[in-house]
Amino acid sequence: MLSEARFRGLQSALILLTLLLALISLCLGQYHLPLSKVISRLLHSQQQPDIASQIVWSVRLPRVVMAFMCGAALGLSGATLQGVFRNPLVDPHIIGVTSGAAFGGTLAILLGLSPLLMMSSTFGFGLTALGLVYLIATLQGRESTLVLILSGIILSGFFAALVSLMQYMADTEEVLPNIVFWLLGSFATANWHKISLIVAPVLLTGGVLFALRWRINLLSLDEKDARALGVSVRPLRRVVLICCALLVAAQVAVSGSIAWTGLVIPHLARLFVGADHRRLLPTAFWLGGAFMVAADDLARTLTAAEIPIGIITALVGAPVFTFLLIYSNRRSAR
C-alpha cells in the first residue's frame, strides 16, 4: 500500500516530469532553439519580439499545452470508465463518443465547414452518441453496465460505418486526404483559440470527477453493494459518463481521434498507485498529459514530414500494454 507521503512525492515527480518535457518540447522542431533561449523568450516575450519568440509563443507552446490537455483528458476518462464499468479493457471508445465525434468531424470536412463549425459538429455528435447509448438502454428497460457497454459498441459500429461512407463520398484529390489525416489525430493546427475550447471542459469535468473520485470507488463495486452503502448508482453513473463524454468529445474536436492512450495510461497509473480512484485519477491525469507531450515530440521530429499522433500512440501503446499485461500476470501469480 502506497503511503500518503510517497503518493505526494509521486505526484510532485510527475508534475516536474511534465514541466521538463514541456520545456524540452519547446526546443524541438525544424527550427531548433537552445533551452536558454526558450526560457528567455518565456520570461521576456514582450522585450524580445523576434522569430524565436514567435515560434515559442505562437507555434510550440500552444501545441504543447494542447497535447498535454488531450492526453490528460484521455487518461482521466479512461481510468474513470474502467472503474465505472469494472473492466480493465474499457477505454473511451467503448461509450461510442469517439466514433460519434469522428463522424461529426468527417461530415464537417466533407461539407467544407469552417474550423469553428467543424469543432462544434464534432463536439455535438460526440454528445449525441452518448444520448443514443442511453436511449437504447432505456428502450431495453434497464441501465446496467453490460447494457451500456453493448449499446456503446452498437453505436460505435454504426458511426464507424458512417465515417467510412463519408470517406467513400469524399473527393479523392483533396477532401479524402484531409479526412484521413484528421482521423489519425494531429496537433499541427494547435492555437490559443482551440486551447480555450478544450481547457474549459477539461478543468470543469476534471474538477467534478476529482470531487467524485471516492464515490467512483463505490461504483466499481457491485450495484447492490453500492446501494447498500447509500449511493444512488444510476444518477451518479450518468454524471460520471457525461463528464467522460465531454472530455472525449472535446479532445476529438480539437485534435482528431487518438487511440490507445485512454487504455494504456490507466493501467500504468494503476501499477504505480493501485486501484483507489482517489489516487488513480490524478495520477492518470498527469501521466496521460506527459505521455501525449512525449508522443507529439516523436511525431514531429522522427521524420521531416509530421507523423499523425494516432500512429505514434498505437506504435508505443501496443507494446507498452503488452508489457503491462505480462508484468501484472506474473506479479499476481507470485
GUKOL-159723 format. One record per residue (C-alpha): x, y, z; residue in one letter; residue number from 1; chain. Coordinates in pm, 1 decimal, always signed. Example, Ala and Ser with C-alpha at 12.3 -4.5 7.8 and 13.67 -1.06 7.14 Angstrom:
<mibas>
+----------+----------+----------+--------+-----+--------+
:     east :    north :       up : residu : num : chaine :
+----------+----------+----------+--------+-----+--------+
:  +1230.0 :   -450.0 :   +780.0 :      A :   1 :      A :
:  +1367.0 :   -106.0 :   +714.0 :      S :   2 :      A :
+----------+----------+----------+--------+-----+--------+
</mibas>
This chain:
<mibas>
+----------+----------+----------+--------+-----+--------+
:     east :    north :       up : residu : num : chaine :
+----------+----------+----------+--------+-----+--------+
:     +0.0 :     +0.0 :     +0.0 :      M :   1 :      A :
:   +143.5 :   +334.9 :   -106.8 :      L :   2 :      A :
:   +174.2 :   +576.2 :   +185.3 :      S :   3 :      A :
:    +38.0 :   +928.8 :   +164.3 :      E :   4 :      A :
:   +389.1 :  +1076.9 :   +170.5 :      A :   5 :      A :
:   +503.2 :   +856.9 :   -118.1 :      R :   6 :      A :
:   +189.9 :   +940.3 :   -313.7 :      F :   7 :      A :
:   +255.5 :  +1312.3 :   -275.2 :      R :   8 :      A :
:   +615.0 :  +1256.3 :   -378.8 :      G :   9 :      A :
:   +499.8 :  +1066.6 :   -687.6 :      L :  10 :      A :
:   +259.5 :  +1346.0 :   -783.8 :      Q :  11 :      A :
:   +535.3 :  +1605.0 :   -743.1 :      S :  12 :      A :
:   +767.1 :  +1394.3 :   -959.5 :      A :  13 :      A :
:   +501.3 :  +1361.8 :  -1231.3 :      L :  14 :      A :
:   +441.0 :  +1737.9 :  -1233.4 :      I :  15 :      A :
:   +813.8 :  +1808.3 :  -1257.9 :      L :  16 :      A :
:   +849.3 :  +1548.7 :  -1534.6 :      L :  17 :      A :
:   +566.4 :  +1712.2 :  -1728.6 :      T :  18 :      A :
:   +721.5 :  +2058.2 :  -1695.8 :      L :  19 :      A :
:  +1061.4 :  +1923.4 :  -1805.4 :      L :  20 :      A :
:   +907.3 :  +1750.8 :  -2107.8 :      L :  21 :      A :
:   +726.2 :  +2073.4 :  -2195.8 :      A :  22 :      A :
:  +1049.3 :  +2274.3 :  -2186.2 :      L :  23 :      A :
:  +1230.2 :  +2017.1 :  -2399.6 :      I :  24 :      A :
:   +937.8 :  +2014.8 :  -2644.6 :      S :  25 :      A :
:   +968.5 :  +2390.9 :  -2692.0 :      L :  26 :      A :
:  +1326.0 :  +2335.4 :  -2810.9 :      C :  27 :      A :
:  +1244.6 :  +2064.4 :  -3064.9 :      L :  28 :      A :
:  +1138.9 :  +2114.3 :  -3424.4 :      G :  29 :      A :
:  +1266.1 :  +2206.2 :  -3769.3 :      Q :  30 :      A :
:  +1391.7 :  +2534.7 :  -3622.0 :      Y :  31 :      A :
:  +1596.2 :  +2420.5 :  -3322.2 :      H :  32 :      A :
:  +1607.4 :  +2650.1 :  -3022.3 :      L :  33 :      A :
:  +1851.9 :  +2611.3 :  -2730.9 :      P :  34 :      A :
:  +1697.5 :  +2574.3 :  -2387.4 :      L :  35 :      A :
:  +1844.5 :  +2904.2 :  -2265.6 :      S :  36 :      A :
:  +1676.5 :  +3093.5 :  -2549.8 :      K :  37 :      A :
:  +1343.0 :  +2920.4 :  -2485.7 :      V :  38 :      A :
:  +1349.5 :  +3014.7 :  -2117.2 :      I :  39 :      A :
:  +1448.9 :  +3369.7 :  -2206.3 :      S :  40 :      A :
:  +1157.4 :  +3408.3 :  -2450.7 :      R :  41 :      A :
:   +913.2 :  +3262.6 :  -2198.4 :      L :  42 :      A :
:  +1022.2 :  +3511.5 :  -1933.8 :      L :  43 :      A :
:  +1069.0 :  +3816.5 :  -2159.4 :      H :  44 :      A :
:   +830.8 :  +3770.1 :  -2450.7 :      S :  45 :      A :
:   +744.9 :  +4140.6 :  -2487.6 :      Q :  46 :      A :
:  +1104.5 :  +4261.9 :  -2464.3 :      Q :  47 :      A :
:  +1233.7 :  +4038.0 :  -2746.3 :      Q :  48 :      A :
:   +964.6 :  +4011.7 :  -3019.6 :      P :  49 :      A :
:  +1186.3 :  +3819.2 :  -3265.2 :      D :  50 :      A :
:  +1129.9 :  +3498.6 :  -3463.7 :      I :  51 :      A :
:  +1228.4 :  +3279.9 :  -3168.1 :      A :  52 :      A :
:   +961.8 :  +3446.2 :  -2953.3 :      S :  53 :      A :
:   +701.9 :  +3393.4 :  -3227.1 :      Q :  54 :      A :
:   +791.5 :  +3024.9 :  -3256.4 :      I :  55 :      A :
:   +774.6 :  +2968.6 :  -2880.5 :      V :  56 :      A :
:   +453.1 :  +3160.1 :  -2810.0 :      W :  57 :      A :
:   +252.4 :  +3116.0 :  -3131.5 :      S :  58 :      A :
:   +357.2 :  +2771.0 :  -3256.1 :      V :  59 :      A :
:   +511.8 :  +2540.5 :  -2998.4 :      R :  60 :      A :
:   +362.7 :  +2647.3 :  -2665.6 :      L :  61 :      A :
:     +0.5 :  +2613.2 :  -2788.0 :      P :  62 :      A :
:    +89.5 :  +2273.2 :  -2930.4 :      R :  63 :      A :
:   +247.4 :  +2151.8 :  -2606.0 :      V :  64 :      A :
:    -46.2 :  +2277.3 :  -2397.4 :      V :  65 :      A :
:   -297.4 :  +2112.6 :  -2632.7 :      M :  66 :      A :
:   -106.6 :  +1783.4 :  -2631.9 :      A :  67 :      A :
:    -99.5 :  +1784.6 :  -2252.6 :      F :  68 :      A :
:   -470.2 :  +1865.5 :  -2222.7 :      M :  69 :      A :
:   -571.9 :  +1595.5 :  -2471.9 :      C :  70 :      A :
:   -353.4 :  +1332.0 :  -2307.5 :      G :  71 :      A :
:   -475.5 :  +1427.4 :  -1960.9 :      A :  72 :      A :
:   -839.1 :  +1411.4 :  -2078.2 :      A :  73 :      A :
:   -792.5 :  +1063.6 :  -2228.1 :      L :  74 :      A :
:   -603.3 :   +931.5 :  -1926.0 :      G :  75 :      A :
:   -861.3 :  +1067.7 :  -1682.7 :      L :  76 :      A :
:  -1163.3 :   +944.1 :  -1878.9 :      S :  77 :      A :
:  -1005.8 :   +601.9 :  -1937.8 :      G :  78 :      A :
:   -930.5 :   +549.1 :  -1568.5 :      A :  79 :      A :
:  -1281.2 :   +660.4 :  -1474.3 :      T :  80 :      A :
:  -1458.1 :   +439.7 :  -1728.9 :      L :  81 :      A :
:  -1257.3 :   +132.2 :  -1631.7 :      Q :  82 :      A :
:  -1374.6 :   +183.1 :  -1274.4 :      G :  83 :      A :
:  -1738.1 :   +254.0 :  -1364.0 :      V :  84 :      A :
:  -1767.6 :    -49.2 :  -1591.9 :      F :  85 :      A :
:  -1549.6 :   -266.7 :  -1366.1 :      R :  86 :      A :
:  -1348.0 :   -375.8 :  -1671.1 :      N :  87 :      A :
:   -975.8 :   -302.9 :  -1726.1 :      P :  88 :      A :
:  -1016.5 :   -339.0 :  -2104.8 :      L :  89 :      A :
:  -1259.5 :    -47.5 :  -2133.0 :      V :  90 :      A :
:  -1137.2 :   +272.8 :  -2293.4 :      D :  91 :      A :
:  -1308.9 :   +598.7 :  -2400.5 :      P :  92 :      A :
:  -1413.6 :   +441.4 :  -2731.6 :      H :  93 :      A :
:  -1647.8 :   +199.8 :  -2555.3 :      I :  94 :      A :
:  -1926.2 :   +453.7 :  -2492.4 :      I :  95 :      A :
:  -1948.8 :   +547.5 :  -2861.4 :      G :  96 :      A :
:  -1847.4 :   +911.6 :  -2811.3 :      V :  97 :      A :
:  -1523.6 :   +882.4 :  -3010.3 :      T :  98 :      A :
:  -1695.9 :   +733.5 :  -3314.9 :      S :  99 :      A :
:  -1977.9 :   +986.0 :  -3294.9 :      G : 100 :      A :
:  -1733.3 :  +1275.7 :  -3272.4 :      A : 101 :      A :
:  -1528.5 :  +1129.0 :  -3558.5 :      A : 102 :      A :
:  -1840.7 :  +1123.8 :  -3776.4 :      F : 103 :      A :
:  -1916.6 :  +1485.3 :  -3686.6 :      G : 104 :      A :
:  -1565.8 :  +1587.9 :  -3788.8 :      G : 105 :      A :
:  -1561.7 :  +1396.3 :  -4117.7 :      T : 106 :      A :
:  -1906.5 :  +1531.7 :  -4207.7 :      L : 107 :      A :
:  -1783.8 :  +1886.6 :  -4145.8 :      A : 108 :      A :
:  -1473.3 :  +1830.2 :  -4360.3 :      I : 109 :      A :
:  -1684.9 :  +1680.7 :  -4638.8 :      L : 110 :      A :
:  -1921.0 :  +1980.6 :  -4633.1 :      L : 111 :      A :
:  -1630.8 :  +2226.6 :  -4620.2 :      G : 112 :      A :
:  -1741.5 :  +2389.7 :  -4295.8 :      L : 113 :      A :
:  -1527.7 :  +2643.1 :  -4109.9 :      S : 114 :      A :
:  -1294.8 :  +2522.4 :  -3831.6 :      P : 115 :      A :
:  -1532.1 :  +2655.5 :  -3563.9 :      L : 116 :      A :
:  -1833.8 :  +2479.7 :  -3714.4 :      L : 117 :      A :
:  -1625.6 :  +2166.2 :  -3757.6 :      M : 118 :      A :
:  -1536.7 :  +2159.1 :  -3389.2 :      M : 119 :      A :
:  -1899.4 :  +2228.7 :  -3299.4 :      S : 120 :      A :
:  -2014.4 :  +1940.9 :  -3520.7 :      S : 121 :      A :
:  -1755.6 :  +1708.3 :  -3370.1 :      T : 122 :      A :
:  -1845.7 :  +1800.5 :  -3015.2 :      F : 123 :      A :
:  -2220.2 :  +1784.5 :  -3081.8 :      G : 124 :      A :
:  -2218.4 :  +1442.7 :  -3246.8 :      F : 125 :      A :
:  -1997.2 :  +1307.4 :  -2968.3 :      G : 126 :      A :
:  -2254.2 :  +1402.2 :  -2707.1 :      L : 127 :      A :
:  -2534.8 :  +1281.4 :  -2934.7 :      T : 128 :      A :
:  -2371.7 :   +937.6 :  -2938.2 :      A : 129 :      A :
:  -2388.1 :   +921.4 :  -2558.1 :      L : 130 :      A :
:  -2752.0 :  +1026.8 :  -2569.3 :      G : 131 :      A :
:  -2826.7 :   +746.7 :  -2815.2 :      L : 132 :      A :
:  -2646.6 :   +498.5 :  -2590.0 :      V : 133 :      A :
:  -2881.7 :   +591.1 :  -2306.1 :      Y : 134 :      A :
:  -3180.1 :   +583.5 :  -2542.1 :      L : 135 :      A :
:  -3100.6 :   +225.0 :  -2644.0 :      I : 136 :      A :
:  -3053.6 :   +128.6 :  -2280.0 :      A : 137 :      A :
:  -3387.0 :   +292.7 :  -2188.9 :      T : 138 :      A :
:  -3569.9 :   +110.4 :  -2468.4 :      L : 139 :      A :
:  -3436.1 :   -215.0 :  -2327.9 :      Q : 140 :      A :
:  -3586.4 :   -126.8 :  -1992.4 :      G : 141 :      A :
:  -3266.5 :   -140.9 :  -1788.5 :      R : 142 :      A :
:  -2947.0 :    +55.2 :  -1742.9 :      E : 143 :      A :
:  -2685.8 :   -193.0 :  -1626.7 :      S : 144 :      A :
:  -2319.0 :   -161.4 :  -1711.7 :      T : 145 :      A :
:  -2344.6 :   -452.3 :  -1956.8 :      L : 146 :      A :
:  -2633.0 :   -287.8 :  -2144.2 :      V : 147 :      A :
:  -2444.2 :    +43.0 :  -2163.3 :      L : 148 :      A :
:  -2131.9 :   -131.1 :  -2297.8 :      I : 149 :      A :
:  -2330.4 :   -321.4 :  -2560.2 :      L : 150 :      A :
:  -2514.5 :     -3.0 :  -2658.7 :      S : 151 :      A :
:  -2181.9 :   +177.2 :  -2692.4 :      G : 152 :      A :
:  -2046.1 :    -98.9 :  -2915.9 :      I : 153 :      A :
:  -2357.6 :    -79.1 :  -3134.9 :      I : 154 :      A :
:  -2325.8 :   +298.2 :  -3173.0 :      L : 155 :      A :
:  -1950.6 :   +276.4 :  -3234.4 :      S : 156 :      A :
:  -2007.1 :    +35.0 :  -3520.8 :      G : 157 :      A :
:  -2287.6 :   +249.1 :  -3663.9 :      F : 158 :      A :
:  -2089.3 :   +573.7 :  -3658.7 :      F : 159 :      A :
:  -1777.9 :   +395.8 :  -3789.3 :      A : 160 :      A :
:  -1985.6 :   +288.0 :  -4090.2 :      A : 161 :      A :
:  -2098.7 :   +649.0 :  -4140.1 :      L : 162 :      A :
:  -1735.6 :   +764.3 :  -4126.2 :      V : 163 :      A :
:  -1648.3 :   +509.5 :  -4396.0 :      S : 164 :      A :
:  -1940.2 :   +637.7 :  -4602.6 :      L : 165 :      A :
:  -1810.6 :   +995.0 :  -4572.6 :      M : 166 :      A :
:  -1467.6 :   +877.9 :  -4688.3 :      Q : 167 :      A :
:  -1624.1 :   +694.5 :  -4982.7 :      Y : 168 :      A :
:  -1815.5 :  +1006.4 :  -5087.9 :      M : 169 :      A :
:  -1519.7 :  +1243.8 :  -5045.3 :      A : 170 :      A :
:  -1313.7 :  +1383.5 :  -5330.3 :      D : 171 :      A :
:  -1001.8 :  +1168.0 :  -5353.7 :      T : 172 :      A :
:   -772.4 :  +1455.5 :  -5451.0 :      E : 173 :      A :
:   -825.1 :  +1699.2 :  -5165.7 :      E : 174 :      A :
:  -1101.6 :  +1611.5 :  -4920.4 :      V : 175 :      A :
:  -1020.6 :  +1243.7 :  -4858.2 :      L : 176 :      A :
:   -655.7 :  +1306.5 :  -4755.2 :      P : 177 :      A :
:   -777.3 :  +1575.4 :  -4513.0 :      N : 178 :      A :
:  -1029.0 :  +1334.1 :  -4359.0 :      I : 179 :      A :
:   -772.8 :  +1054.3 :  -4323.7 :      V : 180 :      A :
:   -510.5 :  +1283.9 :  -4168.6 :      F : 181 :      A :
:   -765.0 :  +1428.5 :  -3924.6 :      W : 182 :      A :
:   -891.0 :  +1083.3 :  -3822.2 :      L : 183 :      A :
:   -535.0 :   +978.0 :  -3735.6 :      L : 184 :      A :
:   -500.0 :  +1274.1 :  -3499.1 :      G : 185 :      A :
:   -266.7 :  +1571.4 :  -3502.8 :      S : 186 :      A :
:   -172.8 :  +1879.3 :  -3302.7 :      F : 187 :      A :
:    -37.2 :  +2062.6 :  -3608.1 :      A : 188 :      A :
:   -326.3 :  +2310.4 :  -3609.7 :      T : 189 :      A :
:   -293.8 :  +2397.6 :  -3240.5 :      A : 190 :      A :
:   -360.4 :  +2758.9 :  -3146.4 :      N : 191 :      A :
:   -476.3 :  +2951.2 :  -2841.6 :      W : 192 :      A :
:   -836.7 :  +2955.4 :  -2963.3 :      H : 193 :      A :
:   -852.3 :  +2575.8 :  -2977.4 :      K : 194 :      A :
:   -688.4 :  +2555.4 :  -2637.1 :      I : 195 :      A :
:   -963.6 :  +2774.1 :  -2492.4 :      S : 196 :      A :
:  -1216.0 :  +2523.1 :  -2627.8 :      L : 197 :      A :
:  -1057.7 :  +2222.9 :  -2455.7 :      I : 198 :      A :
:   -934.4 :  +2384.4 :  -2133.6 :      V : 199 :      A :
:  -1285.6 :  +2465.4 :  -2010.6 :      A : 200 :      A :
:  -1427.0 :  +2108.7 :  -2048.3 :      P : 201 :      A :
:  -1111.0 :  +1951.8 :  -1902.9 :      V : 202 :      A :
:  -1099.4 :  +2178.8 :  -1597.9 :      L : 203 :      A :
:  -1475.2 :  +2168.1 :  -1536.2 :      L : 204 :      A :
:  -1534.7 :  +1795.2 :  -1582.1 :      T : 205 :      A :
:  -1197.0 :  +1707.7 :  -1434.4 :      G : 206 :      A :
:  -1291.4 :  +1901.0 :  -1121.3 :      G : 207 :      A :
:  -1623.0 :  +1714.8 :  -1099.4 :      V : 208 :      A :
:  -1453.2 :  +1375.7 :  -1140.6 :      L : 209 :      A :
:  -1189.7 :  +1461.9 :   -881.1 :      F : 210 :      A :
:  -1466.4 :  +1563.6 :   -639.6 :      A : 211 :      A :
:  -1646.7 :  +1232.5 :   -702.9 :      L : 212 :      A :
:  -1340.0 :  +1009.5 :   -711.0 :      R : 213 :      A :
:  -1414.3 :   +841.2 :   -378.0 :      W : 214 :      A :
:  -1769.0 :   +766.5 :   -497.7 :      R : 215 :      A :
:  -1628.5 :   +615.0 :   -817.0 :      I : 216 :      A :
:  -1464.5 :   +358.0 :   -589.5 :      N : 217 :      A :
:  -1816.4 :   +256.6 :   -485.9 :      L : 218 :      A :
:  -1933.7 :   +241.6 :   -849.2 :      L : 219 :      A :
:  -1663.0 :    -16.5 :   -912.3 :      S : 220 :      A :
:  -1843.1 :   -244.3 :   -663.8 :      L : 221 :      A :
:  -2149.7 :   -449.8 :   -745.5 :      D : 222 :      A :
:  -2460.7 :   -232.6 :   -781.9 :      E : 223 :      A :
:  -2633.1 :   -394.7 :   -483.9 :      K : 224 :      A :
:  -2330.0 :   -335.1 :   -263.7 :      D : 225 :      A :
:  -2307.7 :    +26.7 :   -378.3 :      A : 226 :      A :
:  -2674.9 :    +85.4 :   -298.4 :      R : 227 :      A :
:  -2628.3 :    -73.1 :    +42.4 :      A : 228 :      A :
:  -2358.8 :   +187.1 :   +112.2 :      L : 229 :      A :
:  -2604.3 :   +467.6 :    +35.4 :      G : 230 :      A :
:  -2500.6 :   +550.9 :   -323.6 :      V : 231 :      A :
:  -2760.3 :   +635.2 :   -589.5 :      S : 232 :      A :
:  -2596.1 :   +432.4 :   -864.1 :      V : 233 :      A :
:  -2784.4 :   +548.0 :  -1174.7 :      R : 234 :      A :
:  -2765.7 :   +928.7 :  -1120.9 :      P : 235 :      A :
:  -2400.9 :   +905.2 :  -1018.8 :      L : 236 :      A :
:  -2313.9 :   +685.9 :  -1317.9 :      R : 237 :      A :
:  -2490.3 :   +927.0 :  -1552.2 :      R : 238 :      A :
:  -2299.0 :  +1225.8 :  -1417.1 :      V : 239 :      A :
:  -1967.5 :  +1041.2 :  -1449.1 :      V : 240 :      A :
:  -2040.2 :   +922.2 :  -1803.9 :      L : 241 :      A :
:  -2146.7 :  +1272.1 :  -1912.4 :      I : 242 :      A :
:  -1818.1 :  +1408.3 :  -1775.0 :      C : 243 :      A :
:  -1619.7 :  +1142.7 :  -1962.9 :      C : 244 :      A :
:  -1818.0 :  +1213.4 :  -2280.9 :      A : 245 :      A :
:  -1740.3 :  +1585.1 :  -2253.9 :      L : 246 :      A :
:  -1369.0 :  +1508.4 :  -2210.5 :      L : 247 :      A :
:  -1352.9 :  +1274.4 :  -2509.5 :      V : 248 :      A :
:  -1567.8 :  +1491.9 :  -2736.3 :      A : 249 :      A :
:  -1355.1 :  +1798.4 :  -2659.6 :      A : 250 :      A :
:  -1035.8 :  +1603.0 :  -2730.2 :      Q : 251 :      A :
:  -1158.4 :  +1470.2 :  -3065.5 :      V : 252 :      A :
:  -1291.4 :  +1813.1 :  -3162.1 :      A : 253 :      A :
:   -950.7 :  +1982.8 :  -3135.0 :      V : 254 :      A :
:   -711.4 :  +1704.9 :  -3237.0 :      S : 255 :      A :
:   -894.2 :  +1416.3 :  -3405.7 :      G : 256 :      A :
:   -924.6 :  +1057.9 :  -3291.1 :      S : 257 :      A :
:   -632.6 :   +928.4 :  -3081.8 :      I : 258 :      A :
:   -631.7 :   +562.8 :  -2980.1 :      A : 259 :      A :
:   -462.9 :   +358.7 :  -2703.0 :      W : 260 :      A :
:   -391.7 :   +643.1 :  -2460.9 :      T : 261 :      A :
:   -717.3 :   +600.0 :  -2269.3 :      G : 262 :      A :
:   -648.9 :   +226.4 :  -2238.6 :      L : 263 :      A :
:   -277.1 :   +215.2 :  -2156.3 :      V : 264 :      A :
:   -235.4 :   +513.5 :  -1922.0 :      I : 265 :      A :
:   -485.4 :   +391.3 :  -1655.6 :      P : 266 :      A :
:   -304.8 :    +55.9 :  -1640.6 :      H : 267 :      A :
:    +29.0 :   +230.7 :  -1596.5 :      L : 268 :      A :
:   -116.0 :   +458.6 :  -1328.4 :      A : 269 :      A :
:   -270.7 :   +159.4 :  -1150.2 :      R : 270 :      A :
:    +71.4 :     -3.2 :  -1144.0 :      L : 271 :      A :
:   +207.8 :   +298.4 :   -953.8 :      F : 272 :      A :
:    -73.2 :   +379.0 :   -708.1 :      V : 273 :      A :
:   -318.0 :    +87.4 :   -711.5 :      G : 274 :      A :
:   -690.8 :    +82.9 :   -788.9 :      A : 275 :      A :
:   -806.0 :   +350.4 :   -541.0 :      D : 276 :      A :
:   -955.9 :   +622.7 :   -762.6 :      H : 277 :      A :
:   -869.4 :   +892.3 :   -511.3 :      R : 278 :      A :
:   -509.3 :   +839.8 :   -618.4 :      R : 279 :      A :
:   -561.1 :   +679.2 :   -957.1 :      L : 280 :      A :
:   -740.8 :   +971.3 :  -1124.5 :      L : 281 :      A :
:   -481.2 :  +1245.1 :  -1057.0 :      P : 282 :      A :
:   -200.8 :  +1003.4 :  -1147.1 :      T : 283 :      A :
:   -370.3 :   +910.1 :  -1476.3 :      A : 284 :      A :
:   -426.8 :  +1281.5 :  -1546.7 :      F : 285 :      A :
:    -58.0 :  +1373.7 :  -1521.4 :      W : 286 :      A :
:    +68.5 :  +1052.6 :  -1682.2 :      L : 287 :      A :
:   -166.7 :  +1097.1 :  -1977.2 :      G : 288 :      A :
:    -56.8 :  +1455.3 :  -2031.6 :      G : 289 :      A :
:   +314.0 :  +1372.7 :  -2010.3 :      A : 290 :      A :
:   +274.2 :  +1072.1 :  -2240.7 :      F : 291 :      A :
:    +97.2 :  +1276.8 :  -2508.0 :      M : 292 :      A :
:   +356.4 :  +1554.2 :  -2497.7 :      V : 293 :      A :
:   +633.0 :  +1296.6 :  -2546.6 :      A : 294 :      A :
:   +438.1 :  +1121.5 :  -2824.8 :      A : 295 :      A :
:   +387.9 :  +1453.3 :  -3005.5 :      D : 296 :      A :
:   +761.8 :  +1520.0 :  -2983.3 :      D : 297 :      A :
:   +821.7 :  +1191.7 :  -3162.2 :      L : 298 :      A :
:   +552.0 :  +1267.2 :  -3418.8 :      A : 299 :      A :
:   +715.1 :  +1591.2 :  -3531.0 :      R : 300 :      A :
:  +1083.2 :  +1500.6 :  -3502.5 :      T : 301 :      A :
:  +1121.9 :  +1139.3 :  -3623.4 :      L : 302 :      A :
:  +1087.4 :  +1234.0 :  -3990.6 :      T : 303 :      A :
:  +1090.7 :  +1551.4 :  -4199.1 :      A : 304 :      A :
:   +715.4 :  +1520.4 :  -4252.6 :      A : 305 :      A :
:   +497.3 :  +1505.5 :  -3940.5 :      E : 306 :      A :
:   +361.0 :  +1162.7 :  -3845.3 :      I : 307 :      A :
:     -3.6 :  +1158.1 :  -3726.6 :      P : 308 :      A :
:    -14.4 :  +1130.9 :  -3347.6 :      I : 309 :      A :
:   -254.0 :   +834.3 :  -3360.0 :      G : 310 :      A :
:    +12.1 :   +624.5 :  -3532.1 :      I : 311 :      A :
:   +268.6 :   +709.9 :  -3264.5 :      I : 312 :      A :
:    +32.8 :   +630.6 :  -2976.0 :      T : 313 :      A :
:    -56.2 :   +295.6 :  -3134.6 :      A : 314 :      A :
:   +307.5 :   +203.1 :  -3205.2 :      L : 315 :      A :
:   +408.2 :   +290.4 :  -2848.3 :      V : 316 :      A :
:    +87.1 :   +193.2 :  -2671.2 :      G : 317 :      A :
:    +50.2 :   -161.3 :  -2803.5 :      A : 318 :      A :
:   +395.5 :   -283.9 :  -2683.7 :      P : 319 :      A :
:   +360.7 :    -98.9 :  -2352.5 :      V : 320 :      A :
:    +17.7 :   -251.5 :  -2293.8 :      F : 321 :      A :
:   +153.7 :   -597.3 :  -2373.5 :      T : 322 :      A :
:   +435.7 :   -546.9 :  -2123.3 :      F : 323 :      A :
:   +191.4 :   -426.5 :  -1855.9 :      L : 324 :      A :
:    -29.4 :   -732.9 :  -1905.9 :      L : 325 :      A :
:   +263.5 :   -973.3 :  -1880.7 :      I : 326 :      A :
:   +406.8 :   -793.1 :  -1578.7 :      Y : 327 :      A :
:    +70.3 :   -782.0 :  -1399.1 :      S : 328 :      A :
:     +5.5 :  -1151.2 :  -1461.9 :      N : 329 :      A :
:   +348.1 :  -1250.7 :  -1333.1 :      R : 330 :      A :
:   +311.3 :  -1032.0 :  -1023.3 :      R : 331 :      A :
:    -33.8 :  -1175.1 :   -944.3 :      S : 332 :      A :
:    +97.6 :  -1530.5 :   -987.7 :      A : 333 :      A :
:   +357.8 :  -1483.1 :   -715.2 :      R : 334 :      A :
+----------+----------+----------+--------+-----+--------+
</mibas>
